Amino acid sequence: MDGSSVSLLGFRIFVSCVGLVGNVFLIFAIIQTKLSRVKSFELFLLGLATANLEEIVIVNIYDIMILERFSLGTWLCLSIKFLFVFGEIASIFFTVLISIFRYEKLRDASKRANLPVYLDSIRSAWMVSGGCVMLSTLLSLPVFLTDLQSPAENITRNSSNCPSNFFQGSEKFCPQTNCYYKYLFILMCNLLPLVIVTVTSCLTITVLVSQGKTVTPELGVSGSNHCDKKSKSPWLQRSTIDVLAAMGLFHVAWTLSLIFQLISNSLDFPFRTEIEFFISTSYTSISPYVYGIGGHLFSVKIFIKR
């Protein structure tokens, strides 16, 4: 193992540890509020952090097995790939859900007053969260139909019988089933979520700008009604800005992932797997800190039992 490989391995371990700590802290902070009192937004964050954690753990289990040169059976290899893809898809779908919920919550907030939106109902939140898990499972199941065989020239990183690229294709060799699944994955799990998050983020920014113009003149007015609006709007806006920051990170990570998936078949370079790892784990490792710190979940008071 040369110096560059050692440096990349050390950086991968560091990124994984950062992601593990952030997601565990976020899960613990939400659970501390007791599940009976968890709100819809916190439930979506719990689903996101759990999916992130599962994805990071599985990808590191796979790397340890490859590093130790374990010979993985076909079903074990496919099961590991299924769990990794499931975590990745669930993370994407919960992000889309958070983006939609935050826009719905902010839209017409002044006219709606204290009336809840549909997803404010914890029962509705559980239903759509279950829908995200079911859809993630359905879109991950085709992994078991993919072909693990690959030509000799396509093996670059290791001689494992469980290739790191679960689509396992090259410009000259791509099993038909793998190709179909690859483009289904790109369409349903990359392109469509990016479009939805882009649209809701733009609409949210538009609402924030328009609300900023209407709320500012009221700040100097006295009275209980105006004080209530003053206290609620800035908090909702700050929380929304934190979500927008996470959406920006999501855009960068999954746009790069989409580009890489489309051009990777024509590329052949030694650090392909490392690039895939950093793209896929950048959002899962950093996003819990954006949500946790921005939403004041990472505070000492949260971790002290009342």
Secondary structure by P-SEA (a helix, b strand, c coil): ccaaaaaaaaaaaaaaaaaaaaaaaaaaaaaaaccccccaaaaaaaaaaaaaaaaaaaaaaaaaaaaacccccaaaaaaaaaaaaaaaaaaaaaaaaaaaaaaaaacccccccccccccccaaaaaaaaaaaaaaaaaaacccccccccccccccccccccccccccccccccccaaaaaaaaaaaacccaaaaaaaaaaaaaaaaaaaaaaaaaaaacccccaaaaaaaacaaaaaaaaaaaaaaaaaaaaaaaaaaaaaaccccccccaaaaaaaaaaacccccaaaaaaaaaccccccccccc
